[in-house]
Amino acid sequence: MPATLTPAQLARDLAVRDLTDPAAGPHAVQFVVDQAVEALAGLWSCAVRRHPGERVVTVADNYDHLGYDPADVTRDARYTRYVDAGHVLRSHSTAMIPAALRALAANPADDVLLVCPGLVYRRDSIDRLHSGTPHQLDLWRIVRGTVTRADLEDMVAALVPEGERRLEPRRHPYTVDGAQLDVRHDGRWVEVAECGLASPAVLARAGLGNGWSGLALGMGLDRMVMLRKGIPDIRLLRSTEPAVAAQLTDLAPYRPVSALPPVRRDLSIAVDADDRAEDLGDRVREALGEDVVESVEILQETPYARLPAQARARLGATPDQKNLLVRLVLRPLDRTLSDHEANVLRDRAYAALHRGNVHHWAGLTGPRGTAGA
């Protein structure tokens, strides 16, 4: 059985505000959802059914009913937050689609747009573009009849009517002829959605067999809002600073409020040999939260076998570990940290990350090892 969330972790995760939910207050994210739905409903003159769904879903809806292989790496607990053996916090908005399809099979409509927006839970690295609780939107057009690649391209054009865009081939377990939608922004291509023709097997599992077909598209809402408004840091989307929050109720261009200086701390740590950036990000979020951490970057990685004896001793590393040089960038959105505050946070992050037997603290004396360094 995979590792599961503790009751305290589950309560914390379920308490995170879903910015797509109007009941929690207005937000720019909701405007992106409404504009996308309006564009597609206008294109097709179809019915619209919204299915925001529950945050806790079955493993079957998150993976099996969408065609994921039982051995798919994404099922691992390092990427998915398990509530128990049969339930997870949804890791993508597509996890809401099987239930929406079953509801459609029970109450059919000949041409319908299924709308599934919501908060999802990911284990991800920490930087200015990624969060452990991003927002996504799945838009599936289901028809009693046949849709084609040309219909998919019309869908993309309706959602991104201006600027350069491209569709790059991608494989998804729940689509046929899958693609990634990129847009040109500031001279570079930025991924904004994944799409394709709905897999007939996914439709059939929900009770929509012969005679049904569909289009499937999943969009990253945080990325879309940041592109539309020119927001540089994903943490700003949840800011309660009045001067920032007041700008998050529409899609007008963002006006920078301040440019507080970051504080950087480099950590030399020993971690398990199979630890990845996502594991580090998860442990730092657990220790410090997301509001104060701008990024966690791995600058250098050295396996145990290549470490000099002196370095092994200094880290207290064991043969099943490796050495990482990690840069921790601390920058609260509303104030500048003092050196003391930064060192306290550095030590909390260090305690959460370092797995060696010797510790070197910046400002606090740990239970083992020495202070200083």
Secondary structure by P-SEA (a helix, b strand, c coil): ccccccaaaaaaaaaccccccccccccaaaaaaaaaaaaaaaaccbbbbbbbcccccccccccccccccccccccccccccccccccccccccccaaaaaaaaaaaccccbbbbbbbbbbbbbccccccccccccbbbbbbbccccccaaaaaaaaaaaccccbbbbcbbbbccccbbbbbbbbcccbbbbccccccccaaaaaaacccccccbbbbbbbaaaaaaaacccccccccccccaaaaaacccccccccccccbbbbbbbbccccccccaaaaaaaaaaccccccccccccccccccccccaaaaaaacccccbbbbbbbbbbbbccccccaaaaaaaaaaaaaacccccbbbbcccccccccccc
